Amino acid sequence: MPDQNLMEMPRLLISADRSSSGKTTIVAGMLAALTARGYRVQPFKVGLDYIDPSYHSEITGRNARNIDGYLMDEEGIRDVFTHGCETDEMADVAIIEGVRGLYEGFDSFTDTGSTAQIAKILNCPVVLVINARSITRSAAALVKGYTSFDESINIAGVILNNIGNPRHAKKASEAIEHYTGIPVLGTIRRDNAMQISMRHLGLIPALEGRRCISDLDQRIGTIRDRVDEGVDIAEILNIARSAEPVEKPPKTMFTSRDIKGKSPKIGVALDEAFNFYYYDNIELLQLAGADLEYFSPVHDSKLPDVDGLYIGGGYPELFAPQLQDNEPLRREIREASRAGMPIYAECGGLMYLTEKLTTGVKGKGTYHMAEMPEATTEMVGALPGHTLMGHTRVVSYNNGQIVKDAIIGKKGNTFRGHEFHHSEIRDIPDNTDFAIKLSRGIGIKGEWDGMTVGNTLGSYAHLEGISYREFASSFVDSILE
């Protein structure tokens, strides 16, 4: 009789020797190739990225989920993994995309927050993507170093990316297999078609890509074909099937909560400008008793009939003229805030709720392909302050404490989250209230984050519902009160 505490799930973790190795593109192609073969593929992303999972979901038709060893404890990681694999029909195989290099993590001497940590917790074989541009025999030294650095990591195969020609592929592959005994599962030629447009926070999100890139399906199809041609997909599946059963947590966070009376409706901003949401947060809000209604700050002239608002992160700076032009919706949100509607906004949502936003500040520059003209646009004005896009670049975990009862939790609650932005907020009045005091991170002003006016709260901190377990129930309860 099968052990109910164990899950039999073929799984594979795709990692890399460093960032910009081509790992994300190869994972996208692998997901597409497996899905095209009829497999139900459950995708996961190590770390706190929003954009890569949007493509994972787009390609597989299943909701991609994030797992992070700094934010989440081991039980939470196994909970997200097993629940994700079981939801919407049991998956046939799970593919986990790592973050940065295999061993990059929170500090210098432990694997906390790293891809390697997740491989250990989920007892997962690893395929290492190597950027082999301009190296052949040295690729073997790289692989040998990675395998000997932590022998508890099962590096089961290698994929070589950025290969120049067949001779390059042959020399690098022979060297790796001779010196390490690890099989080379595929080689990917250098090809400009293996690209999806980039900007200052990484790839263009899939939702925006679907609306703005006319040949998105063709691009994804090309990536799928290149990976299918260059990688031994059958052997990828064999390695995934070699994974031992994973232990289920004794208790899951993903349980429905009974609430008295009618379920509150939360409006969730979702469009080209706002689409940074962890799927766990969305699902946990529903399990906490909320009904969700999606709306677009770019396109919709009025709010749906809702009791609260959740405005996530994204790119309001790139759609500032459209957001400004949608004055009826900005006015309605501002009036809802003044009337006491609970409104929670993260990062891009915070920027949208301030009074105005300035882009193209002289001397500040732009990033990658994100061309931002010199302009100041009017925003909602539910929160004070003037948002400036500039050279400020914050990419960090943050730790904080709720210092006053708020819509996301009670005074004394602590959290681990993260922040990722290129903006700062100026002209904040001295008497402004903040609900969050950070012990790690940058926040809005000094050590303060969670700017509040009435029941409206905006923060640079992104919260993840498995890590900060009070988030969903607290937000729903703030609407019910």
C-alpha angles and dihedrals in degrees: 000000000000117000106249090207092062132066122210102214127154106225142169134189118215111206135162144214091248145338116295092032092128092254095135093052092047091049090051090052092047092050090050093047093050093045091050088055089058100257121143099232120194111203127206133181124210111224134016103300118138101187104056091052090052089063092043089056093043092053101041101033089230126106110260116221135205125231123189129179096206097050098035132052120228093264091052092050092051089046093054091044099048094040092049092051093048099045121095092012122327112291121240094214138002122220117194120196113210128218125246113320120351095256101034110121147136098305143006102261108037135050094235110142093010134122088242090060091056091048088056097045093049094036089232130169113236131220111200120215111209123196096225098180108145095353133097117154090022088065087069090054090052093051092044090052093050093049095047096043092074114005092190088073112089105219098187100175148352134233117200116214131192094031114175104203142338093276090054090050093048096050095046094044094048092049094050095047093044098048100034108023089227115131122241103229096190150339127227120205121225105265130163088211087070091078140098118195118276136207140170098301095038129264121015105262115258094242091056091041090054090055101036108031107071095196099041094125090049092051092050089046091053091050090049091051094048092050092043090052096043105038130061098238092180091058090046087059092046091054091047090052091053091068115113119239114283120232116244119225115255090237131024129218090211099087129123119251121215114229129186118249130353120352112253117241119230119196111219118200108228126167142092092306099044121035108119104120132137106231089223089063091052093048094043091053089054092047089049088061106269129131112215126219118187123217138171122235087195100050111017119085094200140027122255116248098280141148099216142011134230113192112183133194128285140111110317088150091065094048097037096123092052092046091050092047090054091075096153092061093043089052092048092051091048091050092046089053092050089049090058103257110159106249123179120189131179126202104306088030089052090052090051092052094053122092100259143350128220124200133181094034108186111257092016100087133196134269130246108305097344103111109190117184124216102273144130117213133187117249132188100288095211087125127038124248145068117260116216124192111213149115092318105118120180121180111160149118112253133201123202150160130227104239098185133026106275142164091271099048152323128288110279097031113133130204146182115220140140142241129211119174147127096210140085132197119232135180095043112164116245092238095056115134122232125192098194131062114193125216089183127023141042105265125172103303124008108308092342130104136156099067108207138198112174107310094343116103127179126181142171087220114097112212124208116209098221091050097041099037097182093064103089099038093043093051093047091046091051087060094046094051 
